[in-house]
Amino acid sequence: MLITSKTNTSFKLWKSLKIKKYRDQHGLFLVYGKHLVDKALEANAVLHVLTSDESKQGTHLSKALMDDLQQAETYFDLIAVCKKVNHKITSSRILVLDDIQDPDNVGALIRSAAAFGFHHVILSLKSADIYNEKTIRASKGSIFDVYIERRPLEEALLEHKSQGYQILYADAHDQGMPQVSALMMLILGNEGHGVSEAVKKLSDISVRIETKHVESLNVSVAGGILMHQWRV
């Protein structure tokens, strides 16, 4: 079947998924390109594969409709419509993101979390949407490899503290590299304001990366260094 009309009910739904409001409403999102589509297929998250290439398997759209679904400078002729799947993972290492706004930073941090054994990621309510196309692209599909929660951070920290997790937060102006316990949570703060005071009060200790010539590092770079330091 070839879909050619912009008024097609399914196409209108798929196009709406470019907007967060509709992703939340329908519990669906889009991924672009063969690598991400393959990752989504492995995670059993794919409902439809869309393409305008008749030699490929999937639901076929006209070139004009595929053009309408694009979100990045790179053109993709393979798009998957995915359901939000999120399997709970218990991890000795947890990454916590405190109001990180940039989708590229969130995606890069999720990728590093998957690489270094931080298989549980907790985002504050004001952090960037993990189903934003930029976040997914920057994660290289790692959103399918980790357990991701979005919840009030104070609640999450108290819960895990009661389970024996040591809570650390990154601060460019505080202490150095402490020893960590077997169970630990690493908190990274907002690009402009850092970790909030309420979150600091619930933490056990701060951590700082020694640098020369620059005062601080991009949050995704700093997070990658710290997660590598405490990888499992």
C-alpha positions in Angstrom: 0.0 0.0 0.0 1.2 3.5 -0.9 0.0 6.5 1.2 0.0 9.7 -0.8 -2.5 11.9 1.0 -1.6 14.4 3.8 -5.2 13.9 5.1 -4.6 10.2 5.7 -5.5 9.5 9.3 -2.4 7.4 10.1 -0.1 9.9 8.4 -1.6 12.8 10.4 -0.9 10.9 13.6 2.7 10.1 12.6 3.4 13.7 11.7 2.0 14.9 15.0 4.6 12.9 16.8 7.2 15.5 15.9 5.6 17.5 18.8 6.1 16.5 22.4 2.4 17.1 23.4 1.3 14.4 20.9 4.1 12.0 21.8 2.9 12.2 25.4 -0.7 11.9 24.4 -0.3 8.8 22.2 2.7 7.1 23.9 4.5 7.0 20.6 7.6 8.5 19.0 9.6 8.5 15.8 13.2 7.2 15.2 15.1 8.0 12.0 17.7 6.0 10.0 18.7 2.3 9.8 20.8 2.2 12.9 18.0 3.6 15.2 15.3 1.6 13.5 17.3 -1.6 14.0 17.8 -0.7 17.7 14.1 -0.1 18.1 13.3 -3.4 16.4 15.7 -5.2 18.8 13.8 -3.6 21.7 10.4 -4.7 20.2 9.3 -1.1 20.2 8.4 -0.7 16.5 4.8 -0.5 15.4 5.4 0.6 11.8 8.4 1.1 9.5 7.9 3.9 7.0 9.8 4.4 3.8 9.4 6.0 0.3 11.8 3.4 -1.1 9.6 0.7 -2.7 12.5 -1.8 -2.5 12.4 -1.7 1.3 9.9 -3.5 3.5 7.4 -1.4 5.4 4.6 1.1 4.9 5.3 3.0 1.8 4.8 6.8 1.7 5.1 9.2 -1.2 8.4 11.3 -1.3 6.3 14.4 -0.4 5.0 12.7 2.8 8.4 11.5 3.8 9.7 15.0 3.4 7.0 16.2 5.8 8.2 13.8 8.5 11.9 14.9 8.5 13.3 16.7 11.5 17.0 17.0 10.9 19.4 18.3 8.2 20.2 14.7 7.2 17.5 13.2 5.1 16.3 9.7 6.2 14.3 7.4 4.0 13.7 4.9 6.8 11.6 6.0 9.9 10.0 3.8 12.6 6.9 4.7 14.6 7.7 3.3 18.1 5.8 2.7 21.3 7.4 3.9 24.5 8.8 0.8 26.1 10.9 1.0 29.3 11.9 -2.2 31.2 12.9 -1.7 34.8 16.6 -2.5 35.5 18.1 -2.6 39.0 21.6 -1.0 38.8 24.3 -0.4 41.3 25.1 2.9 39.4 22.4 5.4 38.8 22.7 8.6 36.8 20.5 11.5 37.9 19.9 14.6 35.6 18.7 17.7 37.5 16.9 20.0 34.9 19.3 19.4 32.0 17.7 21.3 29.2 19.7 20.5 26.0 18.4 17.4 24.3 21.9 16.8 22.8 23.4 16.8 26.3 20.7 14.4 27.6 21.2 12.0 24.7 24.9 12.0 25.0 24.7 11.3 28.8 22.3 8.4 28.2 24.8 7.0 25.7 27.6 7.3 28.2 25.4 5.8 31.0 24.8 2.7 28.8 28.5 2.5 28.0 29.7 2.6 31.6 27.2 0.5 33.5 24.8 3.3 34.7 21.8 1.2 33.6 19.3 3.4 35.5 18.8 7.0 34.6 16.5 9.4 36.5 15.5 12.7 34.9 13.9 15.6 36.8 10.5 16.8 35.5 12.1 19.8 33.8 14.9 17.9 32.0 14.7 17.6 28.2 12.3 15.0 26.6 14.1 11.7 26.0 11.8 11.1 23.0 12.9 14.4 21.3 14.5 13.5 17.9 17.7 15.3 19.0 17.9 13.3 22.2 17.4 10.0 20.5 19.9 10.8 17.8 22.6 11.9 20.4 22.0 8.7 22.4 22.7 6.6 19.3 19.8 4.5 20.4 20.9 4.0 24.0 17.5 5.0 25.2 16.6 1.4 24.4 19.5 0.0 26.6 18.8 1.7 30.0 15.9 2.1 32.4 14.8 5.7 32.3 12.5 7.4 34.8 11.1 10.9 34.9 10.1 11.9 38.5 10.6 14.4 41.3 14.2 14.1 42.3 13.8 14.7 46.0 11.4 11.7 46.1 13.8 9.5 44.1 16.9 10.5 46.2 15.1 9.7 49.5 13.9 6.4 48.2 17.4 5.3 47.0 19.1 6.7 50.1 16.9 4.4 52.2 18.2 1.5 50.1 21.8 2.3 50.8 22.8 4.4 47.8 25.6 6.9 48.3 24.6 10.2 46.6 27.1 12.4 44.9 26.7 15.6 42.9 29.0 17.2 40.4 30.2 20.8 41.2 33.0 22.6 39.5 33.8 24.6 42.6 33.8 21.9 45.4 35.8 18.9 46.4 37.8 16.4 44.4 37.3 12.7 43.6 35.9 10.8 46.6 35.8 7.0 47.0 32.4 5.7 46.3 30.4 2.8 47.8 29.1 -0.2 45.9 25.7 1.5 45.4 25.9 5.1 44.1 23.9 7.9 42.4 25.7 10.5 40.4 23.8 13.8 40.0 24.6 16.3 37.1 23.0 19.7 37.2 21.5 22.3 34.8 23.8 23.8 32.2 23.6 27.3 33.6 22.8 26.8 37.3 24.2 23.5 38.2 22.6 21.2 40.8 19.7 22.7 42.8 20.1 23.5 46.5 17.3 21.2 47.4 19.1 18.3 45.7 22.4 19.2 47.2 20.9 19.0 50.7 19.9 15.4 50.1 23.4 14.4 48.8 26.2 12.9 50.7 29.2 14.5 49.0 30.2 16.6 46.0 32.7 15.7 43.3 34.9 18.0 41.1 37.0 17.3 38.0 40.4 19.0 38.1 40.9 21.2 35.0 43.4 23.7 33.7 42.7 26.9 31.9 38.9 26.4 31.9 36.6 26.8 34.9 34.2 24.0 34.0 33.3 21.4 31.3 30.2 20.8 29.3 27.9 18.7 31.3 27.9 15.8 28.9 31.7 15.8 28.8 31.9 16.0 32.6 29.3 13.2 33.0 31.2 10.9 30.6 34.4 11.4 32.6 32.8 10.7 35.9 30.8 7.7 34.8 34.0 6.3 33.3 35.8 6.8 36.6 33.1 4.8 38.4 32.2 2.3 35.6 31.1 -1.2 36.4 
